[in-house]
């Protein structure tokens, strides 16, 4: 019971850290890009990952965690895949309307459910599926406005969905199958993610913004916000791996849509973004879906735990019964031997 309680506290802590750091970085980056005119999102992400790796390397040197050797090929492919998914999401936003980009992000949950069902044989109850549907409808109402389709944008969005889903499923699978912690996996994979984005980021950003990141004039305020964004990103990257490892890719995506609702709310209160009745209705529907998802997951976890306890108690009873039978048979054997000895005498 103590281990289960500490695990639940760990999950709650990871969820809280993920929400707080993600909302903070969105507000910071929005100020950096919208107010200060720094549009280089992909390059900024590569800096985030480099700072994350350097921070974890320092922590490892100070013995805050132990580095665990993982198959280099696996980690390299995993890191490159995650880097590519980030680049594709940014390209998707560049080639599509904001509404279609939001639809792309919404499609990640059902596609993740499909992949886990087909390849990992994971079962999702009808209640869970209904709560996810309600969540997606709510976020769709709140955030999706215009839907403009084009061939290149659609292909990029599909590739972004596939790579993001596979990357998040692997984040969970690698941690469990190779018995590595979220910190160890992030430490091993961050250099590869940073490298591919460091090379491709300036090209992607120049293609999307028609500006060169190296020719940009960096004011002290812009540099301060970039440093702040990189520091917050350490917490974002760490909590992402932590949440996916402790829960599931689907739960992480549900959490991501909670962040979307919070960002919309903070954008209205702090940055005075426009807010309509449609946004309010969508957020309320989405929160209802999230609440149902959390409730149904908690109920299923309780059933699973009670089933595991019942199975363990049955095994314990079986062991005790076997021990008693063995003791009884041993006692009978001694009595037979004694009787045989007495009869010979």
C-alpha positions as CSV (number, residue, x, y, z in Angstrom):
1,X,0.0,0.0,0.0
2,X,2.9,2.3,0.8
3,X,4.5,1.8,-2.6
4,X,1.1,2.3,-4.4
5,X,0.6,5.6,-2.4
6,X,4.1,6.9,-3.3
7,X,3.5,5.9,-6.9
8,X,0.2,7.9,-7.0
9,X,1.9,10.9,-5.4
10,X,4.7,10.6,-8.1
11,X,2.1,10.6,-10.9
12,X,0.3,13.6,-9.4
13,X,3.6,15.5,-9.1
14,X,4.6,14.6,-12.6
15,X,1.2,15.8,-14.0
16,X,1.3,19.1,-12.0
17,X,4.9,19.8,-13.1
18,X,4.0,19.1,-16.8
19,X,1.0,21.4,-16.7
20,X,2.8,24.2,-14.9
21,X,5.9,24.1,-17.0
22,X,4.1,23.7,-20.3
23,X,1.7,26.6,-19.6
24,X,4.6,28.8,-18.5
25,X,6.7,28.1,-21.6
26,X,3.7,28.7,-23.9
27,X,3.2,32.2,-22.3
28,X,6.9,32.9,-22.5
29,X,7.2,31.8,-26.1
30,X,4.1,33.7,-27.1
31,X,5.6,36.9,-25.6
32,X,8.9,36.1,-27.4
33,X,7.4,35.4,-30.8
34,X,4.3,37.6,-30.9
35,X,5.4,40.7,-28.9
36,X,9.2,40.7,-29.4
37,X,9.1,39.4,-33.0
38,X,11.3,36.3,-32.7
39,X,9.7,33.7,-35.1
40,X,12.3,30.9,-35.1
41,X,10.3,28.2,-33.3
42,X,12.2,25.1,-34.6
43,X,15.7,26.6,-33.9
44,X,14.5,27.6,-30.4
45,X,13.4,24.0,-29.8
46,X,16.9,22.8,-30.7
47,X,18.3,25.2,-28.1
48,X,15.8,23.9,-25.5
49,X,17.1,20.4,-26.1
50,X,20.8,21.4,-25.9
51,X,20.2,23.2,-22.6
52,X,18.2,20.2,-21.3
53,X,21.1,17.8,-22.2
54,X,23.7,20.1,-20.6
55,X,21.6,20.4,-17.4
56,X,21.1,16.7,-17.2
57,X,24.9,16.1,-17.9
58,X,25.7,18.4,-15.0
59,X,23.2,16.6,-12.7
60,X,24.6,13.3,-13.7
61,X,28.1,14.5,-12.9
62,X,26.9,15.7,-9.5
63,X,25.4,12.1,-8.9
64,X,21.8,13.2,-8.9
65,X,21.1,10.2,-11.1
66,X,23.0,7.3,-12.6
67,X,23.5,7.1,-16.4
68,X,22.4,3.7,-17.7
69,X,23.8,2.2,-20.9
70,X,21.1,1.7,-23.5
71,X,21.5,0.3,-27.0
72,X,22.9,3.3,-29.0
73,X,21.0,2.4,-32.2
74,X,17.7,2.3,-30.3
75,X,18.3,5.7,-28.6
76,X,19.6,7.3,-31.8
77,X,16.6,6.2,-33.9
78,X,14.3,7.3,-31.0
79,X,15.9,10.7,-30.7
80,X,15.9,11.3,-34.5
81,X,12.3,10.3,-34.7
82,X,11.3,12.8,-32.0
83,X,13.3,15.5,-33.6
84,X,11.6,14.8,-37.0
85,X,8.2,14.9,-35.4
86,X,8.8,18.4,-33.9
87,X,10.0,19.6,-37.3
88,X,7.0,18.2,-39.1
89,X,4.6,19.7,-36.6
90,X,6.2,23.1,-37.2
91,X,6.0,22.6,-41.0
92,X,2.4,21.5,-40.6
93,X,1.6,24.8,-38.9
94,X,3.4,26.7,-41.6
95,X,1.6,25.0,-44.5
96,X,-1.9,24.8,-42.9
97,X,-4.4,27.2,-41.3
98,X,-4.3,27.3,-37.5
99,X,-7.7,25.5,-37.5
100,X,-6.3,22.5,-39.5
101,X,-3.2,22.5,-37.3
102,X,-5.4,22.2,-34.2
103,X,-7.2,19.3,-35.9
104,X,-3.9,17.6,-36.5
105,X,-3.1,17.8,-32.8
106,X,-6.6,16.5,-32.0
107,X,-6.0,13.5,-34.3
108,X,-3.1,12.3,-32.2
109,X,-5.3,10.8,-29.5
110,X,-7.5,8.5,-31.7
111,X,-4.4,7.5,-33.8
112,X,-2.5,6.6,-30.6
113,X,-5.4,4.5,-29.4
114,X,-5.5,2.8,-32.8
115,X,-1.8,2.0,-32.8
116,X,-1.8,0.7,-29.2
117,X,-4.8,-1.4,-29.9
118,X,-3.4,-2.9,-33.1
119,X,0.3,-3.4,-32.1
120,X,0.4,-3.5,-28.3
121,X,-3.0,-5.3,-27.9
122,X,-4.0,-2.7,-25.3
123,X,-7.8,-2.5,-24.5
124,X,-9.7,0.7,-24.1
125,X,-13.2,0.5,-22.6
126,X,-16.2,2.2,-24.2
127,X,-16.3,4.6,-21.2
128,X,-12.7,5.7,-21.9
129,X,-13.4,6.1,-25.6
130,X,-16.5,8.2,-24.9
131,X,-14.7,10.5,-22.5
132,X,-11.9,11.0,-25.1
133,X,-14.5,11.7,-27.7
134,X,-16.1,14.3,-25.5
135,X,-12.7,15.9,-24.7
136,X,-11.8,16.1,-28.4
137,X,-15.2,17.7,-29.3
138,X,-14.7,20.3,-26.5
139,X,-11.2,21.2,-27.6
140,X,-12.3,21.3,-31.2
141,X,-15.1,23.7,-30.4
142,X,-12.7,25.9,-28.3
143,X,-9.7,26.0,-30.6
144,X,-10.6,25.0,-34.2
145,X,-11.8,28.0,-36.3
146,X,-11.0,27.8,-40.0
147,X,-10.3,24.6,-41.9
148,X,-8.3,25.2,-45.1
149,X,-7.0,22.1,-46.9
150,X,-4.1,21.7,-49.2
151,X,-2.2,18.6,-50.4
152,X,1.3,19.4,-49.1
153,X,-0.1,20.6,-45.7
154,X,-2.3,17.5,-45.4
155,X,0.7,15.1,-46.1
156,X,2.9,17.0,-43.6
157,X,0.1,16.8,-41.0
158,X,-0.3,13.0,-41.5
159,X,3.4,12.5,-41.2
160,X,3.5,14.6,-38.1
161,X,0.6,12.6,-36.5
162,X,2.4,9.3,-37.2
163,X,5.8,10.3,-36.0
164,X,4.4,12.0,-32.9
165,X,2.3,9.0,-31.9
166,X,5.1,6.5,-32.5
167,X,7.6,8.6,-30.6
168,X,5.3,8.9,-27.6
169,X,4.4,5.2,-27.6
170,X,8.2,4.4,-27.8
171,X,8.8,6.8,-24.9
172,X,6.6,4.7,-22.7
173,X,7.7,1.3,-24.2
174,X,11.4,1.9,-24.0
175,X,11.3,3.0,-20.3
176,X,9.3,-0.1,-19.3
177,X,11.0,-2.8,-21.5
178,X,14.6,-1.6,-21.0
179,X,14.0,-0.6,-17.4
180,X,15.3,2.9,-17.7
181,X,14.0,6.0,-15.9
182,X,12.6,9.0,-17.7
183,X,15.7,11.0,-16.7
184,X,18.0,8.3,-18.1
185,X,16.1,8.1,-21.4
186,X,16.0,11.8,-21.9
187,X,19.7,12.2,-21.1
188,X,20.5,9.5,-23.7
189,X,18.2,10.8,-26.5
190,X,18.4,14.6,-26.1
191,X,21.7,15.0,-28.0
192,X,20.2,13.3,-31.0
193,X,17.0,15.3,-30.9
194,X,19.0,18.5,-30.5
195,X,21.4,17.6,-33.3
196,X,18.8,17.0,-36.0
197,X,16.9,20.1,-35.0
198,X,20.1,22.2,-34.8
199,X,20.8,21.2,-38.4
200,X,17.3,21.4,-39.8
201,X,15.9,24.2,-37.6
202,X,17.4,27.2,-39.3
203,X,16.4,25.8,-42.7
204,X,12.8,25.1,-41.6
205,X,12.5,28.5,-39.9
206,X,13.9,30.3,-42.9
207,X,11.6,28.5,-45.3
208,X,8.6,29.3,-43.1
209,X,9.4,32.9,-42.0
210,X,11.7,34.1,-44.9
211,X,14.1,35.3,-42.2
212,X,17.6,34.1,-41.2
213,X,18.0,33.2,-37.5
214,X,21.7,34.1,-37.7
215,X,21.0,37.5,-39.2
216,X,18.5,38.4,-36.5
217,X,19.3,41.3,-34.2
218,X,19.2,40.0,-30.7
219,X,18.3,42.7,-28.1
220,X,18.9,42.1,-24.4
221,X,15.2,41.6,-23.8
222,X,15.0,38.9,-26.5
223,X,18.0,37.2,-25.1
224,X,16.5,37.2,-21.6
225,X,13.3,35.6,-22.9
226,X,15.3,33.0,-24.9
227,X,17.3,32.1,-21.7
228,X,14.1,31.9,-19.7
229,X,12.4,29.8,-22.3
230,X,15.4,27.4,-22.4
231,X,15.3,27.0,-18.6
232,X,11.6,26.3,-18.5
233,X,12.1,23.8,-21.3
234,X,14.3,21.7,-19.1
235,X,11.3,21.1,-16.8
236,X,9.0,20.6,-19.8
237,X,11.1,17.9,-21.4
238,X,11.8,16.2,-18.1
239,X,8.1,16.2,-17.1
240,X,7.0,14.9,-20.6
241,X,9.2,11.8,-20.4
242,X,8.1,11.4,-16.7
243,X,4.4,11.6,-17.4
244,X,4.5,9.2,-20.4
245,X,6.6,6.8,-18.5
246,X,4.4,6.8,-15.4
247,X,1.0,6.9,-17.2
248,X,0.5,6.4,-21.0
249,X,0.8,8.3,-24.2
250,X,-3.0,8.8,-24.3
251,X,-3.0,10.3,-20.8
252,X,-0.2,12.6,-21.8
253,X,-2.2,13.8,-24.8
254,X,-5.3,14.4,-22.6
255,X,-3.0,16.4,-20.3
256,X,-1.9,18.4,-23.4
257,X,-5.5,19.4,-24.2
258,X,-5.9,20.5,-20.6
259,X,-2.9,22.8,-21.2
260,X,-4.6,24.1,-24.3
261,X,-7.6,25.1,-22.3
262,X,-5.5,26.7,-19.6
263,X,-3.4,28.6,-22.2
264,X,-6.7,29.9,-23.8
265,X,-7.7,31.1,-20.3
266,X,-4.4,32.6,-19.4
267,X,-4.2,34.2,-22.9
268,X,-7.5,36.0,-22.2
269,X,-6.6,37.1,-18.6
270,X,-2.9,38.0,-19.1
271,X,-2.4,38.8,-22.8
272,X,-6.0,40.0,-23.4
273,X,-6.6,37.6,-26.3
274,X,-10.1,37.6,-27.8
275,X,-12.4,35.2,-26.0
276,X,-15.9,34.2,-27.2
277,X,-18.8,32.1,-26.0
278,X,-17.7,29.4,-28.3
279,X,-14.3,29.2,-26.4
280,X,-16.1,29.0,-23.1
281,X,-18.5,26.3,-24.2
282,X,-15.6,24.3,-25.8
283,X,-13.5,24.5,-22.6
284,X,-16.3,23.4,-20.4
285,X,-17.1,20.4,-22.6
286,X,-13.4,19.6,-22.7
287,X,-13.1,19.8,-18.9
288,X,-16.1,17.5,-18.6
289,X,-14.4,15.0,-20.9
290,X,-11.1,15.2,-18.9
291,X,-13.0,14.7,-15.7
292,X,-14.8,11.6,-17.0
293,X,-11.5,10.3,-18.4
294,X,-9.8,10.7,-15.0
295,X,-12.7,9.1,-13.2
296,X,-13.0,6.1,-15.5
297,X,-9.2,5.6,-15.4
298,X,-9.3,5.7,-11.6
299,X,-12.2,3.2,-11.5
300,X,-10.4,0.8,-13.9
301,X,-7.1,1.1,-11.9
302,X,-9.0,0.2,-8.7
303,X,-10.5,-2.9,-10.4
304,X,-7.1,-3.9,-11.6
305,X,-5.5,-3.4,-8.2
306,X,-8.3,-5.4,-6.4
307,X,-7.9,-8.1,-9.0
308,X,-4.1,-8.2,-8.4
309,X,-4.7,-8.3,-4.7
310,X,-7.2,-11.1,-5.1
311,X,-4.8,-13.1,-7.2
312,X,-1.9,-12.5,-4.8
313,X,-4.1,-13.6,-1.9
314,X,-5.2,-16.7,-3.8
315,X,-1.6,-17.6,-4.5
316,X,-0.7,-17.0,-0.9
317,X,-3.6,-19.3,0.2
318,X,-2.4,-21.9,-2.4
319,X,1.1,-21.8,-1.0
320,X,-0.1,-22.2,2.6
321,X,-2.4,-25.1,1.6
322,X,0.5,-26.8,-0.3
323,X,2.7,-26.3,2.8
324,X,0.1,-27.8,5.1
325,X,-0.4,-30.8,2.7
326,X,3.4,-31.3,2.5
327,X,3.7,-31.2,6.3
328,X,0.7,-33.6,6.7
329,X,2.2,-36.0,4.1
330,X,5.6,-35.8,5.9
331,X,4.0,-36.5,9.2
332,X,2.1,-39.5,7.8
333,X,5.4,-40.8,6.3
334,X,7.0,-40.7,9.7
335,X,4.1,-42.6,11.3
336,X,4.2,-45.3,8.6
337,X,8.0,-45.7,9.1
338,X,7.5,-45.9,12.9
339,X,4.7,-48.5,12.5
340,X,6.8,-50.6,10.2
341,X,9.7,-50.4,12.6
342,X,7.5,-51.4,15.5
343,X,6.1,-54.4,13.5
344,X,9.7,-55.6,12.7
345,X,10.5,-55.4,16.4
